[in-house]
């Protein structure tokens, strides 16, 4: 009978461990992480900032209605003055203008005169009735003249008389004579008399082209063209007057 070899003794520091086979099969499952347990993170997650938290919250919730607008703030203080800008460039040269000479004249001073007669009662049919001398101050002004008085014409058949102004003996030519007429067709043969009506009338107008200095302004009576003269009367039983006024042009 062969002698039996003794069993090998275990090595120091490494004790023998024998596990049952079912336990060895369950060991990998026991080493897996339990459900709900987190795996060890590679790096610690960074904390969210307040703004990111609000954005995350807004993304998850519905936005409410807008609030009431705030009031305007107080005006701010004036800022620092800006620096001067760059000077602009010269513009294009303009066209040559016309040479105009300005005339400065003294203010206009009224210049007028009146000559009047009480009951002139002048019965001539042809000639000068009354005159009034006037001093004209400027050569480039106009004269306004007026005669006011009673006029009468009578005749047994058609007749015409003319009352007109003259300036230094000549009628006005700037632009036309200053005149007034009275025409009478017929009288009253059955009564062997004529119509005899005296009416206050006027002769008035403007005359230009008269030089400065003394001007003899007169009122005359004469005939109309192509008609015989009648029996004329001027200034009966009333005041007659000539008014002369110098006016600027």
Order of alpha helices (4+ residues) and beta strands (2+ residues): alpha-alpha-beta-beta-beta-beta-beta-beta-beta-beta-beta
